[in-house]
């Protein structure tokens, strides 16, 4: 930003929250007898969910059906801050100019550290 590198804050507090989109809840339902290791938050928009990871407000985010325009800016911030992103289907790094992305989802799990 403004020719200055984005740097991670020195916030050493460990969040115990994870953000999900409402369609990601089905992932948790696959193991109903296991306790989820954090508090679940639904923030309402993919970009906010992912940015909350980069800022350390949540330790992870699960997005089930985001479009590329929903996540593009947050993806850049996560990459700049060396956050971990696991693309669960389509990796947007492999897109080609001119591709029609109207019906393409980019499900992902993002974490502040390598261990998601």
Secondary structure, DSSP 8 states (H G I E B T S, - for coil): -TT-------------EEEE-GGGHHHHGGGTTS--SSEEE--SSHHHHHHHHHTTSSSEEEESS--HHHHHHHHHHHHHTT-EEEESS--GGG--TT---TT----EEEESSS--
